[in-house]
Amino acid sequence: MFKGDRNFAVGLFVSIAIAAFVAFVIWLTGRTGVEEMTRYTLLFDRDVSGLAVGGPVKYMGMTVGSVIHMDIYTDNGNRVRVDIEVLETTPVDDRTYASLALQGITGVAVVNLASEDDQDTGESGRDNSQDEPLPGEYPHIPVRDVGFAAIISSAPKIMTKLDIALTHAGELLGEANQARIGNALQNVEDLTASLAGSRDTLAALPQDLSATLGEIQATVGQLQEVIGELRPDLSSTMANLERSSANLESLTARFDRMLVRHEDDLGRFLEEGLGEAPELMRETRQTLRDLEKLAAELRDDPSQLVHRPPAESLDIDP
């Protein structure tokens, strides 16, 4: 049985329990209470249910700080300002962003810090960093919706698009379009019936096509035979054309040489001979008139060729 002071024993036991609890908390949080801390400000433009002052702040799953202050920021819309305090050694830079996540099934929310290089950011969330002046005296970390939160935040847009799609589907299936679809189906049915009535014709179509192809092949064969027969004549004709072309080329060359040799004579002929051509034509016409006159006289009195009467003879009437 204990003989000492009972109050001293109780106090000693409580002190040891408190020290053990503090040591456990330090071991659990990894903090000794003397680390340098840095504060940042976050702006959430959605519901932050489950987040409270003192809530944990995690970086890649490790607790690095806590929430120290929360209030409502009403400038340019209603938003929630959250100030956090994290270890100074936490790698926060311009690529770091914050997101809100639920922890377990208790509904308690935690702030997660992550870097764009640390994981695949397949979020449909948004960066709410703004060009406007932001509240608070601490640096700001942009906020994004990731994971399930991103799906929840984008649900209104999805529902709006789904409503628009259903509206268009309703318009598509309206009475007018249903009538058009019914007419189209009726036309298809009529076409099918018409094709069924032409079954014999369609069955004979392949045979007709085969016969036509056979005739085409026979015609092509005949053309090939004709081309084969004409090929020697064509060859000789082409040879003759080549020889004629060569002869024509030789004749042209000779004519060119002749023109070069007689260029001066041709020049004199054009200058002198063509100038006398009008006089020659006049003399030629005069000669032709004399010949016509002589021919007329001979036609009237052919004896002039044998005996020409004296110019001063006297004709005596019988």
C-alpha positions in Angstrom: 0.0 0.0 0.0 1.3 3.4 -1.0 2.6 5.3 2.1 3.6 8.7 0.4 1.6 11.8 -0.5 -1.3 10.7 -2.6 -1.7 14.1 -4.3 1.9 13.9 -5.4 1.3 10.6 -7.1 -1.8 11.8 -8.9 0.1 14.9 -10.1 3.0 12.9 -11.3 0.7 10.5 -13.1 -1.2 13.4 -14.8 2.1 15.1 -15.8 3.4 11.9 -17.3 0.1 11.4 -19.2 0.2 14.9 -20.6 3.8 14.6 -21.7 3.0 11.3 -23.4 0.0 12.9 -25.1 2.2 15.8 -26.3 4.9 13.4 -27.5 2.2 11.3 -29.4 0.8 14.5 -31.0 4.3 15.6 -32.1 5.0 12.1 -33.4 1.6 12.0 -35.2 1.9 15.4 -36.8 5.6 15.4 -37.3 5.9 18.8 -35.8 7.7 20.0 -32.7 6.0 23.4 -32.5 9.2 25.3 -33.2 9.3 25.0 -37.0 9.1 28.1 -39.1 5.6 28.5 -40.6 4.4 30.5 -43.7 0.9 31.7 -44.3 -1.1 31.8 -47.5 -4.6 32.9 -48.5 -7.0 30.8 -50.6 -10.3 32.0 -52.2 -13.1 29.5 -52.7 -16.1 30.5 -54.9 -18.1 27.4 -53.9 -19.4 25.7 -50.8 -16.6 24.7 -48.3 -18.8 22.6 -46.1 -16.7 20.4 -43.8 -13.8 22.8 -43.6 -13.2 24.5 -40.3 -10.5 26.5 -38.5 -7.9 24.0 -37.3 -8.5 21.7 -40.2 -5.5 20.0 -41.7 -3.6 21.2 -44.8 -1.8 18.4 -46.7 0.8 18.3 -49.4 0.9 15.0 -51.3 -0.9 13.3 -48.5 1.3 14.6 -45.7 0.0 17.1 -43.1 2.1 20.3 -43.4 -0.2 22.8 -41.7 -3.6 23.9 -40.7 -6.4 26.4 -41.4 -6.0 29.4 -39.2 -8.8 31.8 -40.3 -12.0 31.8 -42.4 -14.3 34.5 -43.5 -16.6 35.7 -46.3 -15.2 38.0 -49.0 -18.0 39.9 -50.7 -16.2 42.1 -53.2 -16.9 41.0 -56.8 -19.3 38.2 -55.7 -19.5 36.1 -52.5 -16.4 34.0 -51.9 -14.9 32.3 -48.9 -11.4 33.5 -47.8 -9.3 30.8 -46.1 -6.0 31.6 -44.5 -3.7 28.6 -44.0 -0.4 28.1 -42.2 2.1 25.6 -43.6 5.7 24.6 -42.9 8.2 26.9 -44.4 9.9 23.9 -46.0 6.8 23.1 -48.0 7.7 23.5 -51.7 5.1 26.2 -52.6 5.8 28.0 -55.9 3.9 29.5 -58.8 2.9 26.0 -60.0 1.3 25.1 -56.7 -2.5 25.0 -56.4 -5.0 24.1 -53.7 -8.1 22.0 -53.7 -10.7 20.9 -51.3 -11.3 17.2 -50.6 -13.4 15.2 -48.2 -11.6 12.9 -45.7 -13.2 9.6 -45.2 -17.0 9.3 -44.7 -17.2 11.8 -41.8 -17.7 14.8 -44.1 -14.5 16.5 -42.8 -12.8 18.5 -45.5 -9.1 19.1 -45.8 -7.1 21.4 -48.0 -4.8 19.7 -50.4 -1.8 21.4 -51.9 -0.2 20.0 -55.1 2.0 21.0 -57.9 1.2 20.7 -61.6 4.4 18.6 -62.0 3.6 16.2 -59.2 0.5 14.5 -60.7 -1.6 14.3 -63.8 -4.1 17.1 -63.4 -7.0 15.6 -65.2 -9.3 18.0 -63.4 -12.1 19.9 -65.1 -11.7 22.4 -62.4 -10.8 26.0 -62.7 -8.1 28.4 -61.5 -9.8 31.2 -59.6 -6.8 33.5 -59.6 -7.9 36.9 -60.8 -6.4 40.0 -62.2 -8.3 42.1 -59.5 -6.6 43.0 -56.2 -7.1 40.1 -53.8 -7.8 40.4 -50.0 -5.4 39.6 -47.2 -1.8 40.3 -46.5 -0.5 36.8 -47.3 0.5 35.4 -50.7 -2.3 33.7 -52.7 -2.4 30.2 -53.9 -4.8 29.5 -56.8 -7.7 27.1 -56.1 -8.9 24.4 -58.4 -11.6 21.8 -58.3 -10.3 18.3 -58.8 -11.6 14.8 -58.7 -15.2 14.4 -57.4 -15.4 18.1 -56.5 -14.7 19.0 -60.1 -17.5 16.7 -61.2 -19.9 18.3 -58.7 -18.9 21.8 -59.7 -19.4 21.0 -63.4 -22.7 19.2 -62.8 -24.9 22.4 -63.4 -23.2 22.9 -66.8 -23.6 19.2 -67.7 -27.3 19.3 -66.7 -27.8 22.4 -68.8 -26.2 20.8 -71.8 -28.2 17.6 -71.1 -31.4 19.7 -70.9 -30.6 21.4 -74.3 -29.9 18.0 -75.8 -33.2 16.5 -74.5 -35.0 19.6 -75.8 -33.5 19.1 -79.3 -34.4 15.4 -79.1 -38.0 16.4 -78.3 -38.1 18.7 -81.2 -36.6 16.0 -83.4 -39.3 13.6 -82.4 -42.1 16.1 -82.8 -45.2 15.4 -84.8 -43.9 17.0 -88.0 -40.7 15.0 -87.9 -42.5 11.9 -87.0 -44.7 12.4 -90.1 -41.6 12.9 -92.2 -40.0 9.8 -90.8 -43.2 7.9 -91.4 -43.2 9.1 -95.1 -39.6 8.1 -95.5 -40.3 4.6 -94.1 -43.3 4.3 -96.4 -41.1 5.3 -99.4 -38.6 2.7 -98.4 -41.3 0.1 -98.2 -42.6 1.1 -101.6 -39.1 0.9 -103.0 -38.7 -2.6 -101.5 -42.0 -3.7 -103.0 -41.0 -2.3 -106.4 -37.6 -4.1 -106.2 -39.4 -7.3 -105.3 -41.6 -7.0 -108.4 -38.5 -6.5 -110.5 -36.8 -9.6 -109.0 -36.7 -11.5 -112.4 -35.2 -8.4 -114.1 -32.6 -8.0 -111.3 -31.8 -11.7 -111.5 -31.2 -11.5 -115.2 -29.1 -8.3 -114.8 -25.8 -10.2 -113.9 -26.2 -12.4 -117.0 -26.8 -9.4 -119.2 -23.7 -7.7 -117.7 -21.7 -10.8 -118.3 -22.7 -11.0 -121.9 -22.0 -7.3 -122.4 -18.6 -7.7 -120.9 -17.9 -10.6 -123.2 -18.9 -8.5 -126.2 -16.6 -5.7 -125.0 -13.7 -8.1 -124.6 -14.4 -9.5 -128.1 -14.4 -6.0 -129.6 -11.2 -5.2 -127.8 -9.6 -8.3 -129.2 -10.7 -7.3 -132.7 -9.3 -3.8 -132.2 -6.0 -5.4 -131.1 -5.9 -7.5 -134.3 -6.7 -4.5 -136.5 -3.9 -2.6 -134.8 -1.6 -5.5 -135.3 -2.4 -5.6 -139.0 -2.0 -1.9 -139.4 1.2 -1.7 -137.5 3.6 -2.5 -140.4 1.7 0.1 -142.7 1.8 2.6 -139.9 5.5 2.0 -139.5 6.2 2.4 -143.2 3.9 5.5 -143.3 5.9 7.0 -140.4 9.1 6.2 -142.2 7.8 7.9 -145.4 6.7 10.9 -143.3 10.2 11.1 -141.7 11.8 10.9 -145.2 9.4 13.6 -146.6 10.2 15.8 -143.6 13.9 15.3 -144.2 13.5 16.1 -147.9 11.4 19.2 -147.1 14.1 20.3 -144.6 16.8 19.8 -147.3 14.7 21.7 -149.9 14.1 24.5 -147.5 17.8 24.7 -146.7 18.6 24.8 -150.5 16.0 27.5 -151.1 17.5 29.6 -148.2 21.0 29.2 -149.7 19.6 30.2 -153.2 18.0 33.3 -151.7 21.2 34.2 -150.0 23.2 33.8 -153.3 20.7 35.7 -155.5 19.7 38.3 -152.9 21.2 41.2 -155.0 19.6 39.9 -158.3 16.2 39.6 -156.6 16.6 43.1 -155.3 17.4 44.6 -158.7 14.6 42.6 -160.2 12.1 44.0 -157.7 13.4 47.5 -158.1 13.9 47.6 -161.9 11.9 44.8 -163.5 8.7 45.4 -161.6 8.9 49.1 -162.6 8.7 48.2 -166.3 5.8 45.7 -165.7 3.1 48.3 -166.5 4.6 49.3 -169.8 5.0 45.6 -170.7 1.3 45.0 -169.9 0.3 47.9 -172.1 2.3 46.6 -175.0 1.0 43.2 -174.5 -2.6 44.4 -174.6 -1.8 46.4 -177.8 -0.3 43.3 -179.4 -3.4 41.3 -178.5 -5.7 43.9 -180.1 -3.6 43.8 -183.3 -3.8 40.0 -183.3 -7.5 40.2 -182.9 -7.8 42.7 -185.8 -5.6 40.5 -188.0 -7.7 37.4 -187.1 -10.9 39.3 -188.1 -9.5 40.3 -191.4 -8.4 36.8 -192.2 -11.7 35.5 -191.3 -13.4 37.9 -193.7 -10.9 37.4 -196.6 -8.6 34.4 -196.2 -7.1 35.0 -199.7 -5.0 37.8 -198.2 -2.5 35.2 -197.1 -1.9 34.2 -200.8 -2.6 37.3 -202.9 -2.9 40.8 -201.6 -4.4 43.3 -204.2 -2.5 46.5 -205.0 -3.3 49.4 -202.9 -4.3 51.5 -206.0 -6.2 48.8 -208.0 -9.5 49.7 -209.5 -12.4 47.4 -209.2 -14.6 47.1 -212.4 -18.2 46.1 -212.1 -19.1 43.3 -214.4 
